[in-house]
Amino acid sequence: MEGREFSASLVAGGCAGMCVDLVLYPLDTVKTRLQSQNGFYKAGGFRGVYSGVLSAAVGSFPTAAAFFVTYECVKSLLGSSESPYVAPVTHMVAASLGETVACLIRVPSEVVKQRAQACPSSSTYQVLLGTLREEGVRGLYRGYKSMVLREIPFSLVQFPLWEYLKSLWSWKQGHVLYPWQAALCGAFAGGAAAFVTAPLDVAKTRIILAKAGTQTASGNILSVMYEVWRSRGVPGLFAGSVPRMASISIGGFIFLGGYEKVRSTMLRNDWIPN
C-alpha cells in the first residue's frame, strides 16, 4: 500500500471511530448495564450515561486507525479479486487481522470504560487506578481473548457483507457508490453482525466486569456463555441486543460511511503527499 493510502486510512479510520464512539456512547452504556451481573438498575440504570467516556475518547482514534490500516494493508498484500469466492476470503482475513491488532489498544480502553459504566459513582481515573492497584497491567487486558473471539466473528460477518453489498449496488447502478450509499450498506451489515454475535458480547462484558479472582473473571468465553444460559436462558444470552444492534447499525452508517468519505476525499484532493 502506498504512503498516501496508508495516511488516508489512518486518518479516516481514526476520525470515523472517534465520531461513532462519542455520538453513540449513551446506547453503549445502556447495553453494558443490561448485560451486567448486577442487573440494569443496580449497575446505574439511566443515570450517568456518559460515565467512562474519557476512556472511549482516548482509545477510539488509535483503535479505529489501527484496524483500518491493518485491514487495507492486508487487502493490498493479498491482492484484489473479482472472484465471488476469493474476495470474501480476502476481506475475512483482512478484517480478522485488523481486529486482532486493534484489540491491543481497544481492550484496556474497554475495561476501564465498561467498569466506569457499571459503577457511575467512580470516575474514569479512579477505575484506572483501582484496576492497576488490584490487578496490575494484566488487569487492563482481562477479556482480551474474549474480545478477540467476539470481534473476529463480528468482522467475518460485517466486512464481507459490507463489501458484497457495495459491489452489488455499484454493479446495479453502473458506477461507484456515493458515501451515503456505502454508509447504508454499513448500517445493514453492522446490524446483522451485531445480532449474530450478541451472546459473545454478553460473555465478554461479564468477564470484564467480574470481580478479580472469581470463576467468571478467569473463565473462558464458552464457559461464561454456558453459565449465562443456565441462569437466564436464551434471553440472557441476548441481553442488551436491541441497544447493541441499534448502536452498531447507526455506528456502521457513520463509521463506514465516514471512513469512505474522508478517505476518498483525501486521496482525490491530494491533501496528503505521495
URNOR-V981159 format. One record per residue. N is the residue number from 1. SS is DSSP state (alpha for helix, beta for strand, coil for the rest). Layout:
n->N ss->SS
n->N ss->SS
//
This chain:
n->1 ss->coil
n->2 ss->coil
n->3 ss->alpha
n->4 ss->alpha
n->5 ss->alpha
n->6 ss->alpha
n->7 ss->alpha
n->8 ss->alpha
n->9 ss->alpha
n->10 ss->alpha
n->11 ss->alpha
n->12 ss->alpha
n->13 ss->alpha
n->14 ss->alpha
n->15 ss->alpha
n->16 ss->alpha
n->17 ss->alpha
n->18 ss->alpha
n->19 ss->alpha
n->20 ss->alpha
n->21 ss->alpha
n->22 ss->alpha
n->23 ss->alpha
n->24 ss->coil
n->25 ss->alpha
n->26 ss->alpha
n->27 ss->alpha
n->28 ss->alpha
n->29 ss->alpha
n->30 ss->alpha
n->31 ss->alpha
n->32 ss->alpha
n->33 ss->alpha
n->34 ss->alpha
n->35 ss->alpha
n->36 ss->coil
n->37 ss->coil
n->38 ss->coil
n->39 ss->coil
n->40 ss->coil
n->41 ss->coil
n->42 ss->coil
n->43 ss->coil
n->44 ss->coil
n->45 ss->coil
n->46 ss->coil
n->47 ss->coil
n->48 ss->coil
n->49 ss->coil
n->50 ss->coil
n->51 ss->coil
n->52 ss->coil
n->53 ss->alpha
n->54 ss->alpha
n->55 ss->alpha
n->56 ss->alpha
n->57 ss->alpha
n->58 ss->alpha
n->59 ss->alpha
n->60 ss->alpha
n->61 ss->alpha
n->62 ss->alpha
n->63 ss->alpha
n->64 ss->alpha
n->65 ss->alpha
n->66 ss->alpha
n->67 ss->alpha
n->68 ss->alpha
n->69 ss->alpha
n->70 ss->alpha
n->71 ss->alpha
n->72 ss->alpha
n->73 ss->alpha
n->74 ss->alpha
n->75 ss->alpha
n->76 ss->alpha
n->77 ss->alpha
n->78 ss->alpha
n->79 ss->coil
n->80 ss->coil
n->81 ss->coil
n->82 ss->coil
n->83 ss->coil
n->84 ss->coil
n->85 ss->coil
n->86 ss->alpha
n->87 ss->alpha
n->88 ss->alpha
n->89 ss->alpha
n->90 ss->alpha
n->91 ss->alpha
n->92 ss->alpha
n->93 ss->alpha
n->94 ss->alpha
n->95 ss->alpha
n->96 ss->alpha
n->97 ss->alpha
n->98 ss->alpha
n->99 ss->alpha
n->100 ss->alpha
n->101 ss->alpha
n->102 ss->alpha
n->103 ss->alpha
n->104 ss->alpha
n->105 ss->alpha
n->106 ss->alpha
n->107 ss->alpha
n->108 ss->alpha
n->109 ss->alpha
n->110 ss->alpha
n->111 ss->alpha
n->112 ss->alpha
n->113 ss->alpha
n->114 ss->alpha
n->115 ss->alpha
n->116 ss->alpha
n->117 ss->alpha
n->118 ss->alpha
n->119 ss->coil
n->120 ss->coil
n->121 ss->coil
n->122 ss->coil
n->123 ss->coil
n->124 ss->alpha
n->125 ss->alpha
n->126 ss->alpha
n->127 ss->alpha
n->128 ss->alpha
n->129 ss->alpha
n->130 ss->alpha
n->131 ss->alpha
n->132 ss->alpha
n->133 ss->alpha
n->134 ss->alpha
n->135 ss->alpha
n->136 ss->coil
n->137 ss->alpha
n->138 ss->alpha
n->139 ss->alpha
n->140 ss->alpha
n->141 ss->coil
n->142 ss->coil
n->143 ss->coil
n->144 ss->alpha
n->145 ss->alpha
n->146 ss->alpha
n->147 ss->alpha
n->148 ss->alpha
n->149 ss->alpha
n->150 ss->alpha
n->151 ss->alpha
n->152 ss->alpha
n->153 ss->alpha
n->154 ss->alpha
n->155 ss->alpha
n->156 ss->alpha
n->157 ss->alpha
n->158 ss->alpha
n->159 ss->alpha
n->160 ss->alpha
n->161 ss->alpha
n->162 ss->alpha
n->163 ss->alpha
n->164 ss->alpha
n->165 ss->alpha
n->166 ss->alpha
n->167 ss->alpha
n->168 ss->alpha
n->169 ss->alpha
n->170 ss->alpha
n->171 ss->alpha
n->172 ss->alpha
n->173 ss->alpha
n->174 ss->coil
n->175 ss->coil
n->176 ss->coil
n->177 ss->coil
n->178 ss->coil
n->179 ss->alpha
n->180 ss->alpha
n->181 ss->alpha
n->182 ss->alpha
n->183 ss->alpha
n->184 ss->alpha
n->185 ss->alpha
n->186 ss->alpha
n->187 ss->alpha
n->188 ss->alpha
n->189 ss->alpha
n->190 ss->alpha
n->191 ss->alpha
n->192 ss->alpha
n->193 ss->alpha
n->194 ss->alpha
n->195 ss->alpha
n->196 ss->alpha
n->197 ss->coil
n->198 ss->alpha
n->199 ss->alpha
n->200 ss->alpha
n->201 ss->alpha
n->202 ss->alpha
n->203 ss->alpha
n->204 ss->alpha
n->205 ss->alpha
n->206 ss->alpha
n->207 ss->alpha
n->208 ss->alpha
n->209 ss->alpha
n->210 ss->coil
n->211 ss->coil
n->212 ss->coil
n->213 ss->coil
n->214 ss->coil
n->215 ss->alpha
n->216 ss->alpha
n->217 ss->alpha
n->218 ss->alpha
n->219 ss->coil
n->220 ss->coil
n->221 ss->alpha
n->222 ss->alpha
n->223 ss->alpha
n->224 ss->alpha
n->225 ss->alpha
n->226 ss->alpha
n->227 ss->alpha
n->228 ss->alpha
n->229 ss->alpha
n->230 ss->alpha
n->231 ss->alpha
n->232 ss->alpha
n->233 ss->alpha
n->234 ss->alpha
n->235 ss->alpha
n->236 ss->alpha
n->237 ss->alpha
n->238 ss->coil
n->239 ss->coil
n->240 ss->coil
n->241 ss->alpha
n->242 ss->alpha
n->243 ss->alpha
n->244 ss->alpha
n->245 ss->alpha
n->246 ss->alpha
n->247 ss->alpha
n->248 ss->alpha
n->249 ss->alpha
n->250 ss->alpha
n->251 ss->alpha
n->252 ss->alpha
n->253 ss->alpha
n->254 ss->alpha
n->255 ss->alpha
n->256 ss->alpha
n->257 ss->alpha
n->258 ss->alpha
n->259 ss->alpha
n->260 ss->alpha
n->261 ss->alpha
n->262 ss->alpha
n->263 ss->alpha
n->264 ss->alpha
n->265 ss->alpha
n->266 ss->alpha
n->267 ss->alpha
n->268 ss->alpha
n->269 ss->coil
n->270 ss->coil
n->271 ss->coil
n->272 ss->coil
n->273 ss->coil
n->274 ss->coil
//
